[in-house]
Amino acid sequence: MENILFTIFDIFNFGWVVFLWGFTLKNYSALPERIPVHFDMQGKADGFGGKIYAFLMPVLALGLYALFVYGLRHPEDTNFPVEITDQNMNAQFLIMKIGLRILFVILAVIFTNIQDYMFRYATDEKAKPRISFATIFLSVVLFTPALLFIAHLFK
């Protein structure tokens, strides 16, 4: 059952990467030559670049997906916050397998939100992100310590 759920999760995560690429390719031709590539915490663009930067988020998502898949297939090569012993190995590997998959979902949502906002802001400076940058920041900042705490519970 665990493997079936992980397979479904992996297909979902890969589908998110495909969606991000499709979204980018679909909207690329409508972008102006200069697009926002960086935003401050209030959501105001403070860096601009050529429209080739539209592919930054899909490339990052694909790279992270590949890195996470490698880590999931070779957990012994992954860095853990606790020492891996024969007693805790199965629990730690399970925590890592679940944690990386959830972390990728969080990052995929962030990348998609940023990509959508970047495209909408490129044509309308009054556009607002669908998910606030504070929420995005807090989701990552709170998830990571929670995962480390869980790993330490099962050391």
N, C-alpha and C positions, 0 to 999 in steps of 0.2 A: 504494500500500500504506500509506503514511504517513497519508493522509487517512482510510482505512478504520479504522486503529487509533485515530486520534484521535476518530473518530465513535463507535466502540465505547466508548472511555474516557469521552466526554462523556455518552453514554446511561447508562453505569454511574454516573457522578457525579450526574446528574439523578435517577436511580433512588434513590440514597442519600438525596437531599433528600426525595423522595416518601415513602420508607420512614420517615424521621424524622418527617414530618408525620403519617403514618398511625399510627405508634407513639404519638405524643402524643395524637392524637384518640381512639384506642382506649382509652388508659389515663386520660384526663383525668377522666372521671366518677368514677373510683375514688379520686381524690386527696382528701386532707383539705383544708380551707380554707387552712391554713398549711403551706407546703412549704419545704424548704431551697433557697436560691438561691445560696449561696456556701459553699465548703469551703476549709479550710486544707490545707496540703501533706500532712498526715497523714490527710486524708479526713474530718475531723470538721466537721460543719456549723457555721458561725459567722455565718450570715446567713439570715434567713427572710423570706418574703413571701407574698402571696396566690397562689392557685393559677393565676391568670392568667399568672404568670411561667413556667408550664410551656411557654408558646409562645415563650419567649426563644430557645432553641436552634434550633428550626425557622426562626424569622424570621432569625436570624443566618446560618444555613446557606444559606437562600434568597438573602439579600443578598450573601453572599460568592460564591455561585455566579453570580449576575448580574454582579457586579464582575469575576470571573475570565473569564466569557464575553466581556464587553466588552473586557477586556485582550487576550484571545486573538484577537478579531476586528479589533482596532485596535492592533497591536503598536507602531506608530509613535508612539502617544500614551502609551506606557508608559515608565516610568522604568527605565533600565538602569544597572548598576553600572560599565559601561565605555562609552566613546564608541562610537557606532554609525557604522561606515564602510561603504563599498561592499564592502570585502573581508570584513568580519566580520558583515554584516547577516544573512545566511542562517543562519549558525551560532548567532548570538545569539537570533534569533527562534525557532529550533528548541529551543534550551535553555530559553527562556521557555515555549514551548508545552508541553514535557514537564514542566518544573518546576512550573508552575501546576497542571497536572492532578494531579501527585503530591501537591503541597501540599494540594490540596482533599481528596484521599482521606484524608490524615493528619488534617486538620481535621474531616472528616465522621466519622471514627472517634472522635475526641476528643469531638465534640458528642454523638454517639450514646451513648458511654460515660457522659458526664456526665448526659445525660437519663435513661438507665436507672438510674444510681446515685441521682439526685435522686428519682426515683419510688419506688425500693425503700427509700431512707432515710426518705422521708416516712411510711412505715408501719412501718419497723423500724430503729431507731437502731443496731442491731448489724450492719446490712448493710455490705458492703465493695464497693468499686468492682471491676469485672471487670478493668480495666487500672489499675494504680497511677498516682497523680498524678505520681510521680517519672518513670515511664516516658513518660507523656504529655509532661511538660515537656522531658525529654531528646530526645524525637523531634523536637520543633519546634526546640529549641536546636541540635541537631546537623544537621538537614536544611538550615536556612537558610545557615550558613557553607559547607556542602558545595556548595550550589547557587551561591553567590557564587564559590567557588573554581573550579568548572567554567566559569563565565562568564569569569573572568579567564584561564583557560587558552586560551580561544579569542578573545582580544581582538586 
